Amino acid sequence: MHRNTTQVTDREAKLDALHATLADAVGALTTEADWRRAIEFAAQFRRRNFGNSLLIYVQHAAAFDAGRVSEPVPTYVAGYRQWQSLGRQVLKGQSRYMIFAPVIQRMVAANPATGPWRPLDPGERPDPGETMRSRLVATRPAYMWDITQTEGDPLPEPPAPQLLHGAAPRGLWDGLTMQVLERGFTLRQAPDAAATGGANGLTSYLDATVTVRTDMDDAARVKTLAHELAHVMLHGPANEEAAGHRGVAEVEAESVALMVGAAHGLDTSQYTVPYVSTWAASVSLVNPVQVVTSTFDRVRQTALTILDRLDTVQVGGGEPPGLDRAARSIPVPVPAPEPEPTHTVPL
């Protein structure tokens, strides 16, 4: 009993430390440049939620400042045994990056409409005829290492976008156009800024149209189309959250466009994201950290929805190339879980 109590206390202390680190990192997003760098990084680690991607970023930056890693920005991160499955080993003395992992409880019921639902023990399978569901019951610490903290076999080289200055990624315009049309909007093209009131693009919810200027290079036009698609997906008249504050809609739309562009290797230095900290602090009755976090997660989920439906070459999602294949072909030992009817999957 004492050992279990000690484990729980230790886990809670680590979670408290993680929350404090995350709050500090969000609080440091005080300029457009800070926000843009965070979005760029999130595009490279888009399979992880906002909190975990930011935690990885700040812990790696601290390791670089301390001289423990050779690169200022992480490229691929994975767990200890995941690196082993790829023929690589974490170097002795390298500190781990702690992130949040969800604790998932498996529940079963013979009649899902009426219940009752009962939890499954670790390793237990549903009885014949039972329906199984999973629910998030808690979070716990999980640990990752960057490739610069490992040595061993080289990783396979995934395809990468190859872009000329001013060019758009192949297939991106058509893919974004398809998603605009599928949502019931008509795409129009305007000859110049005079036709759009000086804007690069416009979204009209009244007549369900998206307009993009034609007198820009292809990269700018495709970025604008991604921006307007984000408006279509997030900011219709029924969206009270965006309507409640002027800055929210533009920050979200431009951030989605930035993330879509960064996922395709587009130069994001010319993206302009409205200043974040001012409007976040001015939203009444809500902590600014909560505002930024909720906005970032909405941006990430919207960008993921767009990116997953595009048939384009994109940068990696933060996991080492070949990890899925290694997981299928190499048995990986799993440490014994703590004694509770749950299992953990890192985010």
N, C-alpha and C positions, 0 to 999 in steps of 0.2 A: 504493500500500500504506500509506504514512504517513497519507494522508487517511482511509482506512478505519479504521486503528487509532485515530486521533484521534476519529472519530465513535463508535466503540465505547466508548472511555474516557469520553467526554462523556456518552453514554447511561447507562453504569453509574453515573457520579457522580450523575446526576439521579435514577436509580432509588434509589440509596442515600439521597439526600435525601428522596425521597418516603416511603420506609419509615420514616425517622426522624420525619418529620412525622406520619405515621399512628400510630406508636407513642406519640408525645407526646399526640395527640388522644385515643386510647383510654385512656391513663393518666389523662386529665383527667375521665373519666366516673366520678366518685367519689360521686355522690349520686343519689337518686331523680329529682330535678329535672333533673340533667344527662342521665340516661338517657332520661327522658321527652322532653326536647327533641330528643335525637338520633333517637328513634323517630319523633317528629312530622315531623322533617325528612326522614327516610328514606321516610315515607309520601308526601311530595310529590315525592321523587326515587327512587321505588321501582323504576324500570327500570334503575337503576345499583346496583352492588353496594355493600356496606357501606363498604368502604375508600374507594371513589371518592366516595360521597355525603358521607362525613365529611371527606375532603380538600377537596371543594368548599366545604363549610360553613366550615372553619377558615380557608381562604385568603380567602374572601369577608369573613369577620369581620375579618381583618387589614386588608383593603382598606378596609373601612368605618371602622375605628379610625384609619386613616391619612388619611381624608377623600377617598379616591379613588372611592368609590361612595356613592350617596345613600340606600340602604336597608340595614339591618343583616342581612337574610336574603335570599339569592338566590331568585329565582322561576323563571326559565327560563334554562338554560344550553345553549350549542351551540358548535360549532366555527366558525372564522373564515369558511370558505366556506359553511357552513350558514346563518350569519346573512346572508351576501350573497345566498343563494338566496331569502331572505325579504324582500329589499329593504332590508336594514339593514346598517350598516357599523360595525365596531369603531372606537371613538373613538381618536384619536391619543393615545399616552401611557398607555393603559390596560394594566395588567399582566395576563398570562394566568394561568389556574388550571391547574396541571399535575396530571394524573391518570394512573393506570395504564391502558394499552391492551394487550390480548392480541395476541401475534404468532401468527398461525395458519398452519400449514404444510399445504398440500394434497398428499395422497398418493393414488396410483392403483395398481391392480393388475388384471390380467386375471382372476385367480382370487382373490377376497377370502378364501376359506377357507384357502388355502395360501400366498398371496403369490407372489413377493416384491412389496413395496410400494416404489414409487419416488416421489420428490418431483417436483412440477410446477414448472417455471420460471414467473416472473411473466408473465401473459398466455397461457401455454400451456393448451390444452384437452385433456381426456382423449381417447385414441384410441377409435374405435368398439369397444364391448364391454368397456371398462375401467370399473371401479367406483371412485368417488372418495370419500375420507374426509378430514376435517380434524382436526387435532390442535393443541392448545396447546403451543408450544415455548418461549415466553419472554414477557416483558412489555417494553413500552417506554413512554416518556413520550408523552402526548397532551395537547392544549391546548384549553381551553374559556374562554368569556367569558359573563358574565351579561348579561341584557338591559339592565341599568342602565349597562353599559359600551358600549352601542351607540346609534345613532340611525338614523332612517329610517322606513319604512312602519309603520303600526300593525299589530299582530297581530290576527287574528280572536279574538273572545271565545267561548271554549268554554262549554257549560252548566256551572253550578256547583250543588252541593247547597244547598237552601234549607230551613233547619230552625228550628222554634220550640223554645223552652226545654223540655227534657224529652221532646221528640218523637224518634222513631226515623226514620232515612232510609227513604223509601218503598221497599218491596220487600226490605229488608235482612233482617228477621226470617224471611220466607218463604224467601229464598235460603239463609240459614244453616241453617234447619231442613232443607231439602232435602239439603244436604251432610252433615248429621248422619245422616239416614236412609239416604243412599246408602252410608255406611260401616258399616251394619249396627247402628246404635244406635237405641234408642227414645227419643223426647223426652217427658218428663213435666213437669208444672207443679205446683209446690208452693204452698200458700196463703200461707205465711209462713216466717219464719226458724226457728220451732220445728220445722218439718217437714224442715229441711235442716241441723240442728245449728248454726245461726247463720250458715251460708254463704249467699252469694247464689246459688250454683249448685254442683252436684256431678256428677262423672263416675264411673260405676262400670264397671270393666272386667269384673267378675265376671258381671253380668247385662246388660252392654252397654246401659246407660241413661245419659241425660243429663237432669238435673233443674234447672229454673230457677224461682225464686220469681216469683209473680204480683203481690206487693204492693210493686212498685217501678215507677217511671215507665218509659215505653217505651224511652227511651235507655239506662237502666241495665240493663233486661232484655236488650236486643239486644247490649250490650257483654258481659254475662255469658254469653250464648249463644256469642259469638265466642270468649271465653275457654275455654269448655268444648269447643268444636269443636277448638281448638288442642290441648287435652289428648288428645282422640280421635286426632288426626293424629300427635302427637309422642310421647306418653308412655304407651303401652301397656306391659304387663309385659315385653315383649321388648326394650324400649329400655334398654339397660344404662347409657348415658350419663346419662339423666335419673335413673335409679334410684341412681346412684352419688353423687349429691349432692342434698340436700333442696331447696336453693334453685333449682336449674336449672329444674325443671319449672314452678314458679310464675312465675319471671322470664320464661320463654319464653311461657307461656300468656297472661300479662297483657300482654306486649309485642306479641304477635300481635293481641290484642283492641284495644290502643291504636292499632296501625298500621291495622287495618281501620276503626276509628272515625275516625281522622284522615283517611283517604282519602275519607271521606264528610262531612267538615266537622263532625264531632261535637266538642263541647267536651271536651278531654282533661284539663282541669285537675283533675278529680276522680278520675282514674285513679291507683291506687296500685301502683307497681312496686316489688317488694322490693329492698332495698339491694343494689347490684351488686358493688361492689369487694371486700366482705368475702368473699363466697363465691368470687369469681373467684380471689382470692389464696390461698384455702384448698384449692383443688383440687391435689392432689399431683402432682409430676413434670411439670406443664404451666405454661408462662408465663402469667400473668394476661391479658396482651394476647391470647394465642391463645384463651383461654377466652371472653373477651368477643367477639372477632371471630367465632369459630365459632358462638356463641350468636346474635349479631346476624344472621349470614347464614342460620341456620336459621329465625329469626323472619321475616326478609324473604322467604325462599322459601316458607314456609308461608302467609304473608299474601298473597303473589302468587297462589298456587294458589287460595286462597279468593276473592280479588278478581276474578280472571280468569273465574270461573264465576258471578259475580253480574250480574244484569241491573239495575244501579242506576246512578244518576248519581254520578260520583266526581270528585274533584279531579284535576288534571293530573299527569303523571308526571315533570315536570321539563324536558321538551323543549318548545320553543316551539310553540304551536298553528299548524297549517298546514305544519309542516316536512315531513311525509310527502308532502303534495300538492305542495309546491315541489320536493321531490327527484324526483318523477315527471315534472314538467312543464318543469323548467329544467335544461339541461345545466350541470353543475358541474365545472370543471376540477380535476383531482387532481394534486398535486405528485408528481414522480418518486419512487418508493420507494428506500430504501437497497438496495444490491446484495446481496440475499439472497433465497432462494426462498420468500418468505413474504408475507402481507399482514396489515394491521392493522385492527381494528375497535374503536373506543373502547367501553369498558364504561359 
